[in-house]
Amino acid sequence: MSAAPLSMSMDDALSLAGVGAFQRRLLGIFGLVWAADAMQVLAVGFTAPSIAQEFGLLVPEALQTGTAFFLGMLVGAWSFGRLADVVGRRRVLLLTVLLDAVVGLLSAFAPSFSTLLVLRFLTGAAVGGTLPVDYAMMAEFLPAAQRGRWLVGLEAFWAVGTVALALVSWGAGLLGGMPAWRWIFIATALPALVGIVLRLWLPESPLYLVRAGRDAEALDVLNRVARANGRGAITSRLAVVPVSRAPLSALFAGRLARPSALILLVWCLVSVAYYGLFVWLPSHLAALGFGFVRGQGVTAI
């Protein structure tokens, strides 16, 4: 029987810890917030007709809430993503989900359109910070051979949130009492509120801990994963691979230049098509005279 190695790579340690109950729990927690984020993002098109009606605006003017939201996402993804590398994934995730829930809920009670724009910008910043850090953290608890299928599983929750939003919007048009957009923003904030509680269970990413020089804590986390998956304890210490930092311009130099440019182009075209449909179509159906409720019904189907 061969002795355990004195040190092992993070990928080897993750393979020993296995994939099972721990990752399924992780997928459920991250998936809930991904669905919530999909609802927040796509609420732009679903709420615009109702916002325009309440504040006496044209629908294109009401869609400025989307402009504010996506600008917030740009700022949030950049700033919170970098912050997660400094202070840890877990802290940033708790902060962004809390901000998402609180500011998203406040959006439903905005007294004026200008206030609503500010609140949607802040909600977008929170969502922009949540998405890349969620994705990175999920990947950092998976062995390399398993990452593809599990990350696609996480992406599937976006579709769940999309359908849920269409159904919520459909119901909001029937509720009455308040304009439909206010009900929608309340509904989109609720999953994030639940997500705050669930995320308290999450440990810190072992990869972040190793890179921060906290090897013992990283090993404790990996053994927690192993126990949840019914695997034996990991006793070897973790080998630390130095992380070399390169400027952003390195993505567009040498052998990375072509794939970086192509990925950016594909992502841009996919985004234009996707958001063009889900932001434009509900408002367009309402403008054609189908009404808010019927527009949401068509989109849900």
Secondary structure, 3 states (H helix, E strand, C coil): CCCCCCEECHHHHHHHHCCCHHHHHHHHHHHHHHHHHHHHHHHHHHHHHHHHHHHCCCHHHHCHHHHHHHHHHHHHHHHHHHHHHHHCHHHHHHHHHHHHHHHHHHHCCCCCHHHHHHHHHHHHHHHHHHHHHHHHHHHCCCCHHHHHHHHHHHHHHHHHHHHHHHHHHHHHHHHCCCCHHHHHHHHHHHHHHHHHHHHCCCCCCHHHHHHCCCHHHHHHHHHHHHHHCCCCCCCCEECCCCCCCCCHHHHHCHHHHHHHHHHHHHHHHHHHHHHHHHHHHHHHHHHHHHCHHHHHHHHHC
